[in-house]
Amino acid sequence: MNLSNLQVLVWKEGKYYVSQCLNVEVSSFGKTKDEAVKNLKEALELYFQDDHTVTKVEKPELISMPWSYA
């Protein structure tokens, strides 16, 4: 598995950065973007030690969705 082909999203949430792989259900966090991505890479290496499949993600798009709740 070549990890360079995975789609990763990084955003700031409070005082931490969150990194999430869009191809598999794996995420991590860190105090900096670099740390969040490094931690995600470690989590993905552990994830792929087992036989998991990868979903191909083509042209991901970040959109805002109106939402209201009670």
Summary of the structure (lengths in Angstrom):
residues: 70
radius of gyration: 13.7
end to end distance: 44.0
largest distance: 44.0
contacts: 144
relative contact order: 0.21
helix: 26%
strand: 24%
